[in-house]
Amino acid sequence: MAFKHKSVLLDEVIENMNIDPSGIYVDGTLGGGGHSYEIVKRLSTGRLIGLDQDEAAIEAAGLRLAEFADKVTIIRSNYKEIKTVLNNIQIEKVNGILLDLGVSSYQLDTPERGFSYREDAPLDMRMDKRNNKTAKDIINDYSEMELYRVIRNYGEDRFAKNIAKHIVRARMDKPIETTFQLNEIIRAAIPAKIRASSGHPSKRTYQALRIELNHELDVLKDTLGDMIDLLLPGARLLIITFHSLEDRIVKDFFKTSENPCTCPANFPVCVCGKKSKGRIITRKPIIPNEEELELNSRSKSAKLRVFEKTAYE
């Protein structure tokens, strides 16, 4: 299957990246290479570094960006390794970094990847197939309390307790191995009245499992500081999120980076010595316009936030 993925907020990303034709840019979530293609075609002597942990994405992006081979370096790695990766290729600072934190259309539409509740498939959900642990392991091995924590915290599902209870009860008969098996269990745990008036009952649980398995929020939290440190003065960090948990992490981090002062409000001058790392460009996140929503329904929950590094150091 071809790696298809509509790049979300593409025009807005290009507009906000402030591309310098001789600059170095990092796409930390390369995917099919859609955003990268638009960045690299605006470079003259510049360079694009593309990272992705998904083997299929690396292959697809390599083909898509082949015409710019002399300006592109593609590396199979999680963006959490960004500092090490750049260090290994002798790059100290960059002119811009982009993260698109969505699951690609390819991953959702390839049933055997197990990301989608709409296809019957093994419960996999690994972003990087080199990992041994899958969603099936979480479903069958976590205690009821751990499952409740994951579904409540990462899925924000008000029926998390009941879903966890149903999962544990069902797996006592036989292991839960497929998406449709799990769908039935979740369905039974949510009242019919609620099911009739809201989206697919499995949506939140699948999001929670994916986040837990791939450590998505921890990776994001742990890497934001590195990314701002890697920016040249005046360079920008652009992050597209797809759910409230990610967006909150990015929003709060940008806020603290802009104004890190911890002095009490009544202090006449700052004595904590914490200096601003830059400024938030997007007071409100940029969201898709009507046209994009019509063309790509999966862009519905996308939010783009932009931070600019202080222009002097």
N, C-alpha and C positions, 0 to 999 in steps of 0.2 A: 504493500500500500504506500502511495506517495505521501510524503510529509506535508500535509496541508495545514496552514494556520494563517488566519487573517490577522495581520498586525494591528493591534488595537491602538487608537489615538495616534496614528502614524504621522499625520500632518502636524499635530500638536507637539509630538516628540521632536521632530525636525526643527520646528520653529523655536522651541525652548532650549535646544541643545547649543545654540549659538556656534555653529560649526566653523572652525578655523581650517581652511584647506590643507594646512601643514601640521595640524594637530594630531594627537594620539587619543583614540577613543576606545572605551571598553564596553562591549555588550555582555553583561554578566549572565544573561539568560538567552543565549543565541537563538534557540528554537529553530524555526525554518529559515532564519536569516532575513526576514522581512524588514525589520527596523535597520539592521546592519547594512542591507543593500542600499537603502536610501542615505545612510550616513556615508558609506564608503564611496558612493558615486559623486559625492561632493568634495572628496579629498583630492589634492594634487600630489603633494609630497608627503601627506599624512599617512597614518596607519590605523588599522582597526584590529583590536584583539577581541576575539569571540570565545566565550566560555559556555559550556553546557555539559551536564553530567549524563545526558541521554545520548546513547550511541546513535540512535536513528536521527536525532536532531543534528549531530555532528556531520553525519553523512549527507543529509539533505542540504544543510547550510553550505557545506563544501561545494556541492554542485551549483547551488544558486549563486554563490560568490566567486565561482571559478574565473570569471572574466577579470576579476580584480586580484588575482592570486598574489601579485607582487606587493599588494598593500594590506593583505589580510593574513592574520595568524589565528588559527583555530585550535583550541586546546580543550581536551575533554577533562573537565574539572568542575566541581561545585564552586559557585562564586564566593563561598566562605574562604576559599584558598586564594583569593584575588591578590593579596599582598605577596604571598610566596610565588605565585605564578608570574607576576610582573617582575619580581626580583630575579627569578630564574632567566628571564629574557632581557635582563639589564634595563628595565624601565622603572624609573623612580617616581615620576609624577605624570599625570595624564590631563587631557583637556576636557574630558567628560566621561561620565559613567551612566549606563542605563540598566535598569532591572525591570523586566516585565514578569511579574510573579504569577501570572495565570498558567493553568494547565493548558497545553496546546490542543488545538482541535484534533491533531493527529493522535495524541495520547487518549483523548476522549473517544475518538471514533475507531480506535483499534481495540476490538473487544477483548482480545487476550491480555491487554495491559491491565484490565480490571478496574479502570478509573470510573467507568460509567455504570450507573444503576439501570440503564435502559437496555443493556445487552447481557445475556447470560454468559458468564465467563468466570475463570478462577479469580479468587480474591487476591490480586497482586498489588497494584498501586505503587510500585517502585518507580521513582524518577530515575534511579540509577540501578540497572539490572545487575550490577556487580555486588549489590547488597544481598545478603542471604535471607534477611528477614522480610516477610511480606505482610499484607493486611490480614491474611488468613491466620498468621501467628498471633497477631494482636487479638483477633476475635476469639481464638480458641485457647490462648494461654493467659491472657490478662484476667485478674480477679474481677469480681463484679464491681468492687469499689474503684478499681483502676479504669474499667470500661466507663463507669459513670463519670469519673473525673474527665476522661478524654472527650466523651460526647458532650458533657456540659460545658467544659472550658473551650474546646475548639469547634464544636458544632453549635454552641449556644442554643441547644434544644431543650425546651422546658420538659420534655418527656424522657430526658436522659436516664433518669433512675429506672423507669419502667422498661426502656429499651435494653439497658444493661441486664436487668433481671430476666427478660425474655431470652436474651442471647445465652446467658449462663444456663437457663433451663433447657433450651433447645439443644445445646451442645452436649448435654448429658446423654442424650439418645444417640447422637452421631456427630462427628466433626462438621463444622460449617465451612464449606469449601468454595461455594460459588456465590456470585452476586445475587442471583434470583432467590437462592436459599435465604440469604441475609435480608433481602427485600421483604420476603414473607414474614420473617420474624419481626422486623421493624413495623411493618403494617399492622400486625396483631397487637403491637405495644402502644399504638396511637389511636385515640378514640375516633370512631367513624365520622362524627360531626366535624372534627378538626381536619381529618383527611379530605373531606369533601370541600372544605373552604380554603385550603392552602395548597402549596406546591407539592411536588413528589415527596412522600414521607421519608424517603431515604436520603434526601439531599444533604441534610445537615450532618448525619452520621458519617456519610462518605467523606465529606469535607474534613470532619474530625479525624477519621482514620488516616487520611492522606497526610494531614499536617503532622500527626503523631509519628507515623512511619518515617517520613522524610525529614523530620525535625525542622519543619519550615520556619516556624516563628523563632526558634532559638537561633537558627542560622542567620535570620534577618537581624535580630537584636544584636547578635555578637559581631556582625560584620559592618554595620552602618558607620561606626567610628573609623574603621580602617579605610572605608571608601572616601570619607571626607578628608582624611589625612593624605590620601593619594592624589587629591585634586591639586592642580596648579592654582595660584591666585586667580580669581575671576572665573574659574571653571565650574561646571555644574554637575550635580547628581540628580538624575531623574528616576523616579520610582513609580511604576504602575501597580496598584494593588487591586484585589478583587473581592475582598471581604473586610468587614469592620475591624477584625483583630489585627490584620496586617496594617490597615490604614492608620489605626490608633498608634501602633508602634512607630510608624514613619512620622506621623504628625507630631507626636510627643518628642521624638528624637530631634527633629528639625527645630522645634521650639526651644529645646534645651541648648542646642548647638548655636542658635541665634542669640539666646539670652541665658547663659549658664550661671549668672550671678545668684548666689545663695544667701546673700545678706538680707536681714530683716527689712521689710518695706519702709520702716521708719528711719533707717540709716541714711544720713545725708550723702555719704559717698560710699562707693564699693570698697570693701576691705578684703573680700575673699580672694581677689586676684584672678578670678576665672574670666578668661577673655572670650568674646564672641568668635565663632569660627566662620561666620558669614551671615547671609540673610535668606529668608524664605521668599521665594519669588511668587509662589502660589498661596495667597492668604486663604483662598478656598480652592479645593482641588479642581482640576480640569476634568470634565466628564464628557463622554461621547455626545455628539450632536444627533439630531433626529435622523439625519441621512445615514450616519454610521449605524445607529440602532436598527434601522430598517434593513441594512445590508448584512449586519452581523449581530444577531440577537445575543451572542455570548459576550458582547462588549458591555452589556447592560450595567453590570456592577463595577466597571472599571473606573479608577480614580488615579489621576496623575498628579504627583506633587514634585516640586522642583526646589532645590536648595543651591545657592551660589556661594562658593568659597570666598572669603574676604579677599579683596583685590590686592592686598599688600600683606607681607609677612614679616 
